[in-house]
């Protein structure tokens, strides 16, 4: 077979003129220079797998810092000539280019390049097909490790040295551009996710609100109560039946079907006091999700709640959507968390909820606020989806860049 042709994953890859296929082990070697544990503290800075960022290879610690007692087991010496390859869980893609002398865990293998550009070799090791090859020949299942002897037999594309440097420069430039674009998208996404709260702050902290009448929530309800978990816990759940709503289903002004549990008709009959009616307001009353609130969607009825969710059933004085918006407003959420700050366990009682002070404008005003929020929320959701779609596209770009790089298409 020609040196510029190789079979990979049942297809023939042909390289550009001047390129050739070589075994990985012919362009680098494992350089396992062991540091005696008793010399560790006085030797040099230590790197563990946790100090290497996946995919980028960024080193996440100060190379000047030597911590006494760190990495007391056997370690390998490395310097700025080496590439550090993370052999434990190869799918984490931890490949680093240190610019200093140090020592590392034996789960990081110092590789010494031979007649190959160090950065080009690092990108070769990070490419998806190298990761796949490492996982194919791994040892162990719970803690998979790359079989280095097998990995070093992998056929890899090798262009002339000037071309290696050119390709590396392009990859680095494009990766930097992707990272910059992703950072900008993440800033936009974070800002977009605050828009709903900003709108609620604008509504409920306005001058107009100060003139609204205020009522105790207990005077505006026909029911406040929480549910129970069926005897047997999760073992009592069935694939289909009556919905059992848990705190994970109650999001902020939104209901999630993910993880919705079901109970039998017989269990439902024993939980009559926890049944939900159309338009009931659901409020999480325990744990880290305390304060999340939404209106139950009719599509999940008939339904019950467990002990972590409270049912608030309103009279005609308050609209369910309006109450949800007020309870989810930044101002009221601060109140909820301030009330829990001194508690050993975060929890809202029926008595706590009954004492909530709620502004109550006219029904027409409540509906106007609710309708305006729905319109705003729809726009915000589309904006968030658009940004998340951009992020997904950006996440896929590095693999595309690397794939093209090692086919000679850059």
C-alpha positions as CSV (number, residue, x, y, z in Angstrom):
1,X,0.0,0.0,0.0
2,X,1.2,3.5,-0.8
3,X,2.7,5.5,2.1
4,X,0.2,8.3,1.4
5,X,-2.8,5.9,1.6
6,X,-4.2,4.1,4.7
7,X,-7.5,2.4,5.6
8,X,-9.2,4.1,8.5
9,X,-12.6,3.0,9.8
10,X,-13.3,0.9,6.7
11,X,-12.6,3.8,4.3
12,X,-9.5,4.8,2.4
13,X,-7.8,8.1,3.3
14,X,-5.5,9.5,0.7
15,X,-3.0,12.2,1.8
16,X,-1.7,15.2,-0.2
17,X,1.5,14.9,-2.1
18,X,4.5,15.1,0.2
19,X,2.6,13.7,3.2
20,X,3.0,10.2,4.5
21,X,1.5,7.8,7.0
22,X,3.7,6.9,9.9
23,X,3.3,5.0,13.2
24,X,2.8,7.4,16.1
25,X,5.6,5.7,18.0
26,X,8.0,6.6,15.2
27,X,7.6,10.4,15.9
28,X,7.4,10.3,19.7
29,X,8.5,8.2,22.6
30,X,7.4,7.7,26.2
31,X,9.9,9.4,28.5
32,X,9.2,8.0,32.0
33,X,11.9,9.6,34.1
34,X,10.8,8.6,37.6
35,X,11.0,11.0,40.6
36,X,11.7,9.4,43.9
37,X,8.8,10.3,46.3
38,X,11.2,11.4,49.0
39,X,12.6,14.0,46.6
40,X,9.1,15.3,45.6
41,X,8.9,18.3,47.9
42,X,12.2,19.8,46.9
43,X,12.0,18.9,43.2
44,X,9.5,21.0,41.2
45,X,5.8,21.8,40.7
46,X,3.4,18.9,40.4
47,X,0.6,18.4,37.8
48,X,-2.2,16.0,38.3
49,X,-4.9,15.2,35.7
50,X,-7.2,17.7,37.4
51,X,-4.7,20.4,36.5
52,X,-5.2,19.8,32.7
53,X,-8.3,21.2,31.0
54,X,-10.1,18.8,28.6
55,X,-9.8,19.5,24.9
56,X,-7.7,22.7,25.2
57,X,-4.8,21.3,27.2
58,X,-4.7,24.5,29.3
59,X,-2.7,24.0,32.5
60,X,-4.9,25.1,35.4
61,X,-2.3,26.0,38.0
62,X,0.6,28.3,38.8
63,X,3.7,26.5,37.5
64,X,5.8,28.4,40.0
65,X,3.9,26.9,43.0
66,X,5.3,24.0,44.8
67,X,2.9,22.6,47.5
68,X,4.5,20.5,50.2
69,X,3.1,17.0,50.4
70,X,1.4,17.1,47.0
71,X,1.8,14.2,44.7
72,X,3.7,12.0,47.2
73,X,3.5,8.8,45.1
74,X,5.8,8.1,42.2
75,X,5.8,10.9,39.6
76,X,7.4,11.5,36.2
77,X,9.7,14.4,35.4
78,X,8.9,16.6,32.4
79,X,10.1,19.9,30.9
80,X,9.2,22.2,27.9
81,X,10.3,19.6,25.4
82,X,7.5,17.2,26.3
83,X,3.8,16.7,25.6
84,X,1.8,15.4,28.6
85,X,-0.8,12.8,27.5
86,X,-3.6,11.8,29.9
87,X,-3.9,8.1,29.5
88,X,-6.7,7.7,32.2
89,X,-10.1,8.1,30.6
90,X,-8.7,9.1,27.2
91,X,-12.1,10.5,26.2
92,X,-11.4,13.5,28.5
93,X,-8.8,14.5,25.9
94,X,-6.2,15.9,28.3
95,X,-3.1,16.8,26.2
96,X,-0.9,19.6,27.5
97,X,2.2,21.5,26.3
98,X,4.1,22.5,29.5
99,X,6.5,25.5,29.2
100,X,8.3,24.7,32.5
101,X,10.1,21.9,34.3
102,X,7.9,19.8,36.7
103,X,6.7,16.4,37.7
104,X,3.3,14.8,37.0
105,X,1.1,11.9,38.0
106,X,1.9,8.6,36.2
107,X,-1.6,8.9,34.6
108,X,0.0,11.7,32.5
109,X,2.6,10.2,30.1
110,X,5.5,12.6,29.1
111,X,5.9,12.1,25.3
112,X,9.2,13.3,23.7
113,X,8.7,14.4,20.0
114,X,11.1,13.0,17.4
115,X,11.5,15.1,14.2
116,X,8.0,16.4,14.5
117,X,6.6,19.8,15.5
118,X,5.5,19.6,19.2
119,X,2.3,21.5,18.7
120,X,1.4,19.5,15.6
121,X,1.8,16.3,17.5
122,X,-0.3,17.7,20.4
123,X,-3.2,18.4,17.9
124,X,-2.7,14.9,16.4
125,X,-3.2,13.5,19.9
126,X,-6.3,15.7,20.5
127,X,-8.1,14.8,17.3
128,X,-11.2,12.7,17.5
129,X,-9.8,9.7,15.6
130,X,-6.9,9.4,18.0
131,X,-9.3,9.5,21.0
132,X,-11.4,6.8,19.4
133,X,-8.3,4.6,18.8
134,X,-7.3,5.0,22.4
135,X,-10.7,4.0,23.6
136,X,-10.8,1.0,21.3
137,X,-7.7,-0.4,22.8
138,X,-8.3,0.7,26.4
139,X,-7.7,-1.4,29.4
140,X,-10.2,-1.5,32.3
141,X,-13.9,-0.6,32.1
142,X,-14.6,1.5,35.2
143,X,-11.4,3.4,35.0
144,X,-10.4,3.0,31.3
145,X,-6.8,3.7,30.4
146,X,-5.1,4.0,27.0
147,X,-2.9,1.1,26.1
148,X,0.1,3.1,25.2
149,X,1.9,0.3,23.3
150,X,-1.2,-0.1,21.0
151,X,-1.7,3.7,20.7
152,X,1.9,4.2,19.6
153,X,1.2,1.8,16.7
154,X,-1.5,4.1,15.4
155,X,-1.0,5.3,11.8
156,X,-1.0,9.2,11.7
157,X,-0.6,11.7,8.8
158,X,2.8,13.4,8.7
159,X,3.4,16.4,6.3
160,X,6.8,18.0,5.9
161,X,7.9,20.1,8.9
162,X,7.1,23.5,7.3
163,X,3.6,22.3,6.5
164,X,3.2,21.0,10.1
165,X,4.1,24.5,11.4
166,X,1.7,26.2,8.9
167,X,-1.2,23.8,9.9
168,X,-0.5,24.3,13.6
169,X,-0.6,28.1,13.2
170,X,-4.0,27.9,11.4
171,X,-5.5,25.6,14.0
172,X,-4.3,27.8,16.8
173,X,-5.7,30.9,15.1
174,X,-9.1,29.2,14.4
175,X,-9.3,27.7,17.9
176,X,-8.7,31.1,19.4
177,X,-11.4,32.6,17.2
178,X,-13.8,29.9,18.2
179,X,-13.0,30.4,21.9
180,X,-13.6,34.1,21.6
181,X,-16.9,33.6,19.8
182,X,-18.0,31.0,22.4
183,X,-17.1,33.4,25.2
184,X,-19.2,36.1,23.6
185,X,-22.1,33.8,23.1
186,X,-22.0,32.7,26.7
187,X,-22.1,36.3,27.8
188,X,-25.1,36.9,25.6
189,X,-26.8,33.7,26.9
190,X,-26.2,34.7,30.5
191,X,-27.6,38.2,29.8
192,X,-30.7,36.7,27.9
193,X,-31.5,34.5,30.9
194,X,-31.7,37.5,33.2
195,X,-34.3,39.3,30.9
196,X,-37.3,37.6,32.5
197,X,-36.2,38.6,36.0
198,X,-35.4,42.1,34.7
199,X,-39.0,42.4,33.4
200,X,-40.5,41.2,36.7
201,X,-38.3,43.7,38.6
202,X,-39.5,46.5,36.3
203,X,-43.2,45.5,36.9
204,X,-43.1,44.8,40.6
205,X,-40.7,47.5,41.8
206,X,-42.4,50.3,39.9
207,X,-44.1,53.3,41.4
208,X,-47.5,52.0,40.4
209,X,-47.2,48.9,42.6
210,X,-46.9,51.0,45.7
211,X,-50.5,52.1,45.2
212,X,-51.9,48.5,44.9
213,X,-53.8,47.0,47.8
214,X,-52.1,44.2,49.6
215,X,-53.6,41.1,51.0
216,X,-52.5,38.1,53.1
217,X,-52.3,35.1,50.7
218,X,-54.2,33.0,53.1
219,X,-57.3,35.2,52.6
220,X,-57.1,34.7,48.8
221,X,-57.0,30.9,48.7
222,X,-59.3,27.9,49.1
223,X,-56.5,25.5,49.7
224,X,-52.8,25.4,50.6
225,X,-51.3,22.0,51.1
226,X,-48.4,19.7,50.2
227,X,-48.4,16.0,49.2
228,X,-46.8,12.8,50.2
229,X,-44.5,10.3,48.6
230,X,-46.3,6.9,48.1
231,X,-45.3,4.1,50.4
232,X,-42.2,2.4,48.9
233,X,-40.8,5.6,47.3
234,X,-39.6,5.2,43.8
235,X,-40.2,1.5,43.8
236,X,-44.0,2.4,43.9
237,X,-43.8,4.3,40.6
238,X,-45.3,2.8,37.5
239,X,-44.6,3.4,33.7
240,X,-48.0,4.9,33.1
241,X,-50.8,6.1,35.4
242,X,-51.7,9.1,37.5
243,X,-49.0,11.9,37.4
244,X,-47.0,12.5,40.6
245,X,-45.4,15.9,40.4
246,X,-42.1,16.4,42.2
247,X,-39.9,19.4,42.8
248,X,-37.8,18.7,39.8
249,X,-40.9,19.2,37.6
250,X,-41.6,22.7,39.0
251,X,-39.3,25.2,37.3
252,X,-39.6,29.0,37.5
253,X,-42.8,29.9,35.7
254,X,-42.4,26.7,33.7
255,X,-43.3,23.1,34.1
256,X,-40.9,20.3,33.1
257,X,-42.1,16.9,32.0
258,X,-38.6,15.5,32.5
259,X,-38.7,12.8,35.2
260,X,-42.5,13.0,35.7
261,X,-43.4,10.0,37.9
262,X,-46.6,8.0,37.8
263,X,-48.6,6.1,40.4
264,X,-51.5,3.7,40.2
265,X,-55.2,4.4,40.5
266,X,-55.2,2.7,43.9
267,X,-52.3,4.9,45.2
268,X,-54.1,8.0,43.8
269,X,-57.2,7.1,45.8
270,X,-55.2,7.0,49.0
271,X,-53.8,10.4,48.3
272,X,-57.0,12.3,47.7
273,X,-55.9,15.3,49.7
274,X,-52.9,15.9,47.4
275,X,-54.8,15.9,44.1
276,X,-54.3,18.9,41.9
277,X,-57.0,20.9,40.1
278,X,-56.7,22.9,36.9
279,X,-55.0,26.3,37.4
280,X,-53.5,25.3,40.8
281,X,-50.2,27.1,41.6
282,X,-47.3,24.7,42.5
283,X,-44.6,26.0,44.8
284,X,-41.5,24.1,45.8
285,X,-41.2,24.3,49.6
286,X,-37.9,22.4,50.4
287,X,-34.3,22.1,49.4
288,X,-32.2,23.9,46.8
289,X,-35.2,24.5,44.5
290,X,-37.3,26.2,47.2
291,X,-39.3,29.1,45.7
292,X,-39.6,27.8,42.2
293,X,-43.2,28.3,41.1
294,X,-45.5,27.6,38.2
295,X,-49.1,26.9,37.2
296,X,-49.9,23.2,36.7
297,X,-50.5,22.5,32.9
298,X,-53.7,20.7,32.2
299,X,-51.9,18.1,30.1
300,X,-50.5,16.4,33.2
301,X,-53.9,16.1,35.0
302,X,-55.0,14.1,36.8
303,X,-52.1,14.5,39.1
304,X,-50.8,14.6,42.7
305,X,-47.8,16.2,44.4
306,X,-45.2,14.8,46.8
307,X,-44.2,16.4,50.1
308,X,-41.7,18.8,48.5
309,X,-44.4,20.7,46.5
310,X,-47.2,22.8,47.8
311,X,-50.6,23.3,46.1
312,X,-52.0,26.9,46.2
313,X,-55.6,27.0,45.0
314,X,-56.8,30.5,44.5
315,X,-60.2,32.2,44.8
316,X,-61.3,34.7,42.1
317,X,-59.4,37.5,43.7
318,X,-56.1,36.5,42.2
319,X,-55.1,35.0,38.8
320,X,-52.8,32.0,39.1
321,X,-50.3,33.4,36.5
322,X,-50.2,36.7,38.2
323,X,-49.4,35.1,41.6
324,X,-46.7,33.0,40.0
325,X,-45.1,36.1,38.5
326,X,-45.1,37.9,41.8
327,X,-43.7,34.9,43.7
328,X,-41.0,34.5,41.1
329,X,-40.0,38.2,41.1
330,X,-36.4,38.9,42.3
331,X,-37.8,40.9,45.2
332,X,-40.0,38.1,46.5
333,X,-37.3,35.4,45.8
334,X,-34.9,37.4,48.0
335,X,-37.6,37.4,50.7
336,X,-37.9,33.6,50.6
337,X,-34.2,33.0,50.7
338,X,-33.7,35.6,53.5
339,X,-36.3,33.8,55.5
340,X,-34.4,30.5,55.1
341,X,-30.9,31.9,55.7
342,X,-30.8,31.0,59.4
343,X,-32.6,27.6,59.0
344,X,-30.7,24.3,59.2
345,X,-33.0,22.9,56.5
346,X,-34.6,25.0,53.8
347,X,-38.4,24.7,54.0
348,X,-41.6,26.7,53.7
349,X,-44.5,25.7,55.9
350,X,-48.2,26.1,55.2
351,X,-48.2,28.8,57.9
352,X,-45.4,30.6,56.1
353,X,-47.2,30.6,52.8
354,X,-50.5,31.7,54.3
355,X,-48.7,34.8,55.6
356,X,-47.3,35.9,52.3
357,X,-48.2,39.5,51.6
358,X,-49.4,39.8,48.0
359,X,-50.2,43.0,46.0
360,X,-53.6,42.7,44.3
361,X,-54.4,45.1,41.5
362,X,-57.6,44.7,39.5
363,X,-58.2,41.5,37.6
364,X,-57.8,43.4,34.4
365,X,-54.4,44.7,35.5
366,X,-53.3,41.2,36.6
367,X,-54.3,39.8,33.2
368,X,-52.5,42.6,31.4
369,X,-49.3,41.9,33.3
370,X,-49.6,38.2,32.8
371,X,-50.2,38.6,29.0
372,X,-47.3,41.0,28.6
373,X,-45.0,38.6,30.4
374,X,-46.1,35.7,28.2
375,X,-45.3,37.8,25.1
376,X,-41.9,38.8,26.5
377,X,-41.1,35.3,27.6
378,X,-41.8,34.0,24.1
379,X,-39.4,36.5,22.6
380,X,-36.8,35.7,25.3
381,X,-37.2,31.9,24.7
382,X,-36.6,32.4,21.0
383,X,-33.5,34.5,21.7
384,X,-32.1,31.9,24.1
385,X,-32.7,29.1,21.7
386,X,-31.0,31.1,18.9
387,X,-27.9,31.7,21.1
388,X,-27.8,28.1,22.3
389,X,-28.0,27.0,18.6
390,X,-25.0,29.2,17.9
391,X,-23.1,27.7,20.8
392,X,-23.8,24.2,19.5
393,X,-22.5,25.1,16.1
394,X,-19.3,26.6,17.7
395,X,-18.8,23.5,19.8
396,X,-18.8,21.4,16.7
397,X,-16.3,23.7,14.9
398,X,-13.1,22.5,16.5
399,X,-13.7,18.9,15.4
400,X,-14.3,20.1,11.9
401,X,-11.1,22.2,11.9
402,X,-9.0,19.3,13.1
403,X,-10.6,16.9,10.7
404,X,-9.7,19.2,7.8
405,X,-6.2,19.9,9.1
406,X,-5.1,16.3,9.1
407,X,-6.6,15.7,5.7
408,X,-4.5,18.5,4.3
409,X,-7.6,20.6,3.6
410,X,-6.6,23.8,5.5
